[in-house]
Amino acid sequence: MIGSLSDRLSVIMRDIGLVHFRQLISSSDHLPYLTRHRAEALATRVRMVAAAFSILTLAWIILDRLVLPWPSWGWLAGLRLVSGVIFIGLALAAHRGVTLERALFLLAILLALPLSLFLTAQFTLSGLALEGAAAMDARLYAALPIIIVAGLGVMPLTVAEGLAFALPVIVAAMLGPMMANGIDWISQMSTMWVLGMILGVYLLESMIQLNYMISLLQRASHDPLTGVFTRNSGNEIVDTQFRQSCRQNVPFAVAFIDLDNFKSVNDAHGHEAGDWVLKNAVTNLSRLLRNSDVIIRWGGEEFVVLLGSASLEGQRVAMHRIVSEWLGVRPDGNPVTASIGVAERIADGAQDWPALIELADSRMYQAKMSGKARSVMGGGEVILPPDKGSANNRAQLHGREAGA
């Protein structure tokens, strides 16, 4: 058992380069697309387990009726009927578009039902002299906490979430028999030992499962060449951050970046050189931005950068960094420049995020048409590299902003 746990832990540590270890511990750093997929996976598995439990829970009434005395089996049958109805409700609950909070709530209900059966059985069967099939039935009830903790292994939970669900079950498994039957140290310590071992295995299995999910989503949602988000996954992030900025009434800025004269790199030096330029450009762009900024490959040599709640001055600082250092060098030794358009939700009155992206794209086009290697912001403000004059040139671009 110890060797098996060690081997599984080694697998996690070997693969940990794919994800941050803290993502396996807590969901605080999970990105929206991961949270959505986890929520749907949890809700789907809750439905499947609830469907199976509804059948087993109702069928168990027959066993109780055959082997347990009245009124013990009657109390348990009543609780099983209620639990069965709730299990059926969980099995029929919608899982599309479910939030993580709702999925965790559904899971809590799923686990509470067998735990309530365990506690009820402890008090209902307390003091009865049970033998044969009745004693076996009572032991099955006593094993419910073990089944609950082991069953958590099918859920893609973080370590913090797993402990939040498992520890109350373990406490109930310890206190329930003590309150109903008094203290039996040998029996209770053996139960705690088994539960502790199962908890350790469950936590490792949960980490492996979650690590695998994160790795799959990482490959599916990130551009294989540059390592940044693809347009499909980026749309979800943009939508989430835009909605959040609306709820909190804070700025939300985006920059649309198009590498200048990129086609000439492919034509003159080949697509392998073009790929190298793209990867190097993203590396430099990531270095020049904040850790919280999100880069999305919008298509070809076009990128969208989510500057989040950056103020106007913050947007200027980011653009100054980019146009001052640019994004690496081309095979001919010239710098990799870009035409950039910046838009912000509140200042530009964008009603939705597609309109915001379209406005940033329009300003990028203005930057390209007016000479390239520059950034166009709201109000016609143009940010140029130091060798091209004032970085805060506020020329209005002759009405192009309004025409866009």
C-alpha positions in Angstrom: 0.0 0.0 0.0 2.8 2.5 1.0 4.8 1.6 -2.1 1.7 2.2 -4.3 1.1 5.6 -2.7 4.7 6.5 -3.2 4.6 5.5 -6.9 1.4 7.6 -7.5 3.0 10.6 -5.8 6.0 10.2 -8.0 3.8 10.3 -11.1 2.3 13.6 -9.9 5.6 15.2 -9.1 7.0 14.1 -12.5 4.1 15.6 -14.3 3.9 18.7 -12.2 5.7 20.8 -14.8 2.4 20.8 -16.8 0.5 22.7 -14.2 1.2 24.7 -11.1 1.1 22.5 -8.0 -1.2 25.0 -6.3 -3.9 24.4 -8.9 -4.1 20.8 -7.5 -4.4 22.2 -4.0 -6.9 25.0 -4.4 -9.2 26.4 -7.1 -8.3 30.0 -6.5 -5.9 30.1 -9.5 -8.1 28.2 -11.9 -9.0 30.0 -15.1 -12.6 30.2 -16.2 -12.4 27.5 -18.9 -11.0 25.0 -16.3 -13.7 26.0 -13.7 -16.4 25.5 -16.3 -15.2 22.1 -17.4 -14.7 21.0 -13.8 -18.2 22.1 -12.9 -19.8 20.2 -15.8 -17.7 17.1 -15.0 -18.7 17.2 -11.3 -22.4 17.7 -12.2 -22.4 14.9 -14.7 -20.7 12.4 -12.3 -23.1 13.5 -9.5 -26.0 12.6 -11.8 -24.5 9.2 -12.7 -23.8 8.3 -9.1 -27.2 9.6 -7.9 -28.9 7.4 -10.5 -27.1 4.3 -9.3 -27.7 5.2 -5.6 -31.4 5.8 -6.2 -31.8 2.1 -7.3 -29.6 0.7 -4.5 -31.2 2.8 -1.8 -34.7 1.8 -2.7 -33.7 -1.9 -3.2 -32.1 -2.0 0.2 -35.5 -1.4 1.8 -36.3 -5.0 0.9 -33.2 -6.3 2.7 -34.0 -4.3 5.8 -37.6 -5.5 5.9 -36.4 -9.2 5.7 -33.7 -9.1 8.4 -34.3 -6.2 10.8 -37.0 -6.0 13.5 -39.8 -3.4 13.5 -39.7 -0.4 14.0 -36.0 -0.3 13.1 -36.5 -1.2 9.5 -39.5 1.2 9.3 -37.4 4.2 10.3 -34.7 3.3 7.9 -37.2 2.6 5.1 -38.8 6.0 5.6 -35.4 7.7 5.3 -34.5 5.6 2.3 -37.7 6.6 0.5 -36.9 10.3 1.0 -33.3 9.7 0.0 -34.3 7.8 -3.1 -36.6 10.7 -4.2 -33.7 13.1 -3.7 -31.3 10.9 -5.5 -33.7 10.7 -8.5 -33.9 14.6 -8.4 -30.1 14.8 -8.5 -30.0 12.3 -11.4 -32.4 14.4 -13.4 -30.8 17.8 -12.5 -29.4 19.7 -15.5 -25.6 19.8 -15.8 -25.1 22.0 -18.8 -24.0 25.5 -17.9 -23.9 24.6 -14.2 -21.6 26.8 -12.0 -18.9 25.3 -9.8 -20.7 26.4 -6.7 -23.9 24.6 -7.8 -22.0 21.5 -8.7 -20.3 21.4 -5.3 -23.7 22.0 -3.6 -25.1 19.0 -5.5 -22.2 16.9 -4.5 -22.7 17.9 -0.8 -26.3 16.7 -1.0 -25.2 13.5 -2.7 -22.8 12.7 0.2 -25.1 13.9 2.9 -27.8 11.3 2.1 -25.7 8.1 2.7 -24.1 9.8 5.7 -27.5 10.4 7.2 -28.4 6.8 6.6 -25.2 5.8 8.5 -26.0 8.0 11.5 -29.7 6.9 11.6 -28.6 3.2 11.5 -26.2 3.8 14.4 -29.0 5.0 16.7 -31.8 2.8 15.3 -29.8 -0.4 15.7 -28.1 0.5 18.9 -28.6 -2.0 21.6 -30.2 -4.7 19.4 -28.8 -8.2 19.5 -28.3 -8.8 15.8 -27.1 -12.1 14.4 -26.6 -13.6 11.0 -28.1 -11.6 8.1 -29.2 -8.8 10.4 -25.6 -8.4 11.7 -24.3 -8.4 8.2 -26.9 -5.7 7.3 -25.7 -3.6 10.2 -22.1 -3.9 9.1 -23.0 -2.7 5.7 -24.5 0.4 7.3 -21.3 0.8 9.3 -19.2 0.7 6.1 -21.1 3.7 4.5 -18.4 6.3 5.5 -15.7 4.2 3.9 -17.9 4.0 0.7 -18.4 7.7 0.8 -14.8 8.6 1.1 -13.7 6.1 -1.6 -16.5 7.4 -3.9 -15.0 10.9 -3.8 -12.2 9.5 -6.0 -14.4 9.7 -9.1 -14.8 13.5 -8.6 -12.2 16.0 -10.1 -11.7 17.9 -6.8 -8.8 19.9 -5.5 -7.2 18.8 -2.3 -8.9 21.6 -0.4 -12.3 20.6 -1.7 -11.7 16.9 -1.1 -10.7 17.5 2.5 -13.8 19.8 3.0 -16.0 16.9 2.0 -14.1 14.0 3.5 -13.2 15.3 7.0 -16.9 15.8 8.1 -17.6 12.2 7.0 -14.6 10.9 9.0 -15.7 12.9 12.1 -19.2 11.5 11.8 -17.8 8.0 11.4 -16.0 8.5 14.7 -18.6 10.4 16.8 -21.7 8.5 15.5 -20.9 5.1 17.0 -19.5 6.7 20.2 -22.8 8.6 20.8 -24.9 5.6 20.0 -23.0 2.7 21.5 -20.4 4.2 23.7 -16.6 4.1 23.2 -15.1 1.0 21.6 -11.5 2.0 21.0 -10.5 -1.1 19.1 -13.4 -0.9 16.7 -13.2 2.9 16.3 -9.4 3.0 15.9 -9.5 0.3 13.2 -12.2 2.2 11.4 -10.2 5.4 11.6 -7.1 3.6 10.3 -9.0 2.3 7.3 -10.6 5.7 6.6 -7.2 7.4 6.9 -5.6 5.1 4.4 -8.6 5.5 2.0 -8.4 9.3 2.4 -4.7 9.2 1.5 -5.4 7.1 -1.6 -8.3 9.3 -2.5 -6.4 12.5 -2.3 -3.6 11.1 -4.5 -6.2 9.8 -7.0 -7.9 13.1 -7.0 -4.7 15.0 -7.7 -3.8 12.6 -10.5 -7.3 13.0 -12.0 -7.3 16.8 -11.8 -3.8 17.0 -13.1 -4.8 14.9 -16.1 -7.9 17.1 -16.7 -5.8 20.3 -16.5 -3.2 18.8 -18.8 -5.8 17.9 -21.4 -7.5 21.3 -21.2 -4.1 22.9 -21.4 -3.3 21.2 -24.7 -6.8 21.8 -26.1 -7.0 25.4 -25.2 -3.5 26.6 -25.9 -1.9 27.2 -29.3 0.7 24.5 -29.8 3.2 26.8 -31.5 3.2 29.8 -29.2 1.8 28.4 -26.0 -0.8 31.2 -25.6 -4.6 30.7 -25.6 -6.3 29.8 -28.8 -9.1 32.0 -30.1 -11.8 29.5 -29.0 -10.6 29.3 -25.4 -9.8 33.0 -25.5 -13.4 33.9 -26.3 -14.5 32.3 -23.1 -11.9 34.2 -21.1 -12.8 37.5 -22.7 -16.5 36.9 -22.1 -15.9 36.1 -18.4 -13.7 39.1 -17.8 -16.0 41.5 -19.6 -19.0 40.3 -17.6 -17.0 40.7 -14.4 -15.9 44.2 -15.3 -19.6 45.1 -15.9 -20.7 43.7 -12.5 -17.9 45.5 -10.7 -18.1 48.6 -12.8 -14.3 48.7 -13.4 -12.3 49.3 -16.6 -11.6 46.4 -19.0 -9.0 47.1 -21.7 -7.9 45.0 -24.7 -5.1 45.5 -27.2 -5.2 44.1 -30.7 -1.7 43.4 -32.0 -0.7 42.6 -35.6 3.0 41.9 -36.4 4.2 44.1 -39.2 5.2 42.7 -42.5 5.1 39.1 -41.2 4.3 37.6 -44.6 7.7 38.8 -45.9 9.4 36.6 -43.3 7.7 33.5 -44.6 8.3 34.5 -48.2 12.0 35.3 -47.8 13.1 32.9 -45.1 10.5 30.1 -45.0 7.7 29.1 -42.6 10.1 27.6 -40.1 11.7 31.0 -39.7 8.2 32.5 -39.5 7.3 30.1 -36.7 10.5 31.1 -34.8 9.6 34.8 -35.1 6.1 34.1 -33.8 7.3 32.1 -30.8 10.0 34.7 -30.0 7.5 37.6 -30.3 5.1 35.9 -27.8 8.0 35.3 -25.4 9.0 39.0 -25.5 5.4 40.1 -25.3 4.9 38.0 -22.2 8.0 39.6 -20.7 6.8 43.1 -21.3 3.3 42.5 -19.9 2.0 41.9 -16.4 1.5 38.3 -15.1 -2.2 39.0 -14.9 -2.5 40.0 -18.6 -3.8 37.3 -21.0 -2.4 36.7 -24.5 -4.7 35.1 -27.1 -3.5 34.1 -30.6 -6.4 35.5 -32.6 -5.2 34.1 -35.9 -2.0 34.0 -37.9 0.2 36.8 -36.7 -2.6 38.6 -34.8 -2.9 38.6 -31.1 -5.4 40.0 -28.5 -4.1 41.0 -25.1 -6.5 41.4 -22.2 -5.1 44.2 -20.1 -7.9 43.7 -17.5 -8.7 46.6 -15.3 -5.7 48.6 -16.4 -6.4 52.4 -16.2 -5.7 54.7 -19.1 -2.2 55.4 -17.6 -1.7 51.7 -17.2 -2.5 51.1 -20.8 0.0 53.8 -21.8 2.7 52.2 -19.7 2.1 48.8 -21.3 2.2 50.3 -24.9 5.3 52.3 -24.1 7.1 49.1 -23.0 6.1 47.3 -26.2 7.0 50.1 -28.7 10.2 50.9 -26.9 11.6 47.3 -26.9 9.5 45.6 -29.6 9.1 41.9 -29.9 12.5 40.4 -30.9 14.3 40.4 -34.2 13.5 39.2 -37.7 16.0 36.8 -39.5 17.4 39.9 -41.3 18.2 41.5 -37.9 15.5 44.2 -38.0 13.2 44.4 -35.0 9.8 42.7 -35.0 7.4 45.6 -34.8 3.6 45.6 -34.6 0.6 47.7 -35.3 -1.5 47.9 -32.1 -5.0 49.1 -31.3 -6.3 49.6 -27.8 -9.9 49.9 -26.6 -11.4 50.1 -23.1 -15.0 49.2 -22.2 -16.1 52.3 -20.2 -14.2 55.0 -22.0 -15.3 53.6 -25.4 -18.9 52.7 -24.3 -18.7 49.1 -25.6 -21.9 47.3 -24.9 -20.4 43.8 -25.4 -17.0 42.3 -25.8 -17.2 41.6 -29.6 -17.8 45.3 -30.1 -14.8 46.1 -27.9 -12.5 43.7 -29.8 -13.8 45.1 -33.1 -12.9 48.6 -32.0 -9.4 47.6 -31.0 -9.1 45.8 -34.3 -10.2 49.0 -36.1 -7.6 51.1 -34.2 -4.9 48.5 -35.1 -5.9 49.0 -38.8 -5.5 52.7 -38.3 -2.0 52.2 -36.9 -1.1 50.0 -39.8 -2.5 52.5 -42.4 -0.7 55.5 -40.8 2.8 54.0 -40.9 2.9 50.8 -38.7 5.1 50.3 -35.7 2.8 52.2 -33.4 -0.1 52.0 -31.0 -3.4 53.8 -31.5 -5.5 54.4 -28.4 -8.8 56.1 -27.6 -9.2 59.7 -28.7 -6.7 59.3 -31.5 -3.7 59.1 -29.2 -0.8 57.6 -30.9 2.2 56.0 -29.1 5.3 55.8 -31.2 8.7 54.3 -30.5 11.3 56.8 -29.1 13.1 57.0 -32.5 10.0 58.2 -34.3 9.2 61.3 -32.2 6.9 62.0 -29.3 5.4 58.9 -27.6 2.3 60.8 -26.7 1.4 62.2 -30.1 -2.3 63.0 -29.9 -3.0 63.5 -33.6 -6.6 62.7 -34.3 -5.8 60.7 -37.4 -8.0 62.9 -39.6 -11.3 61.5 -38.5 -10.4 57.8 -39.1 -11.4 57.0 -35.5 -14.9 58.2 -36.0 -15.2 56.6 -39.4 -14.2 53.2 -38.0 
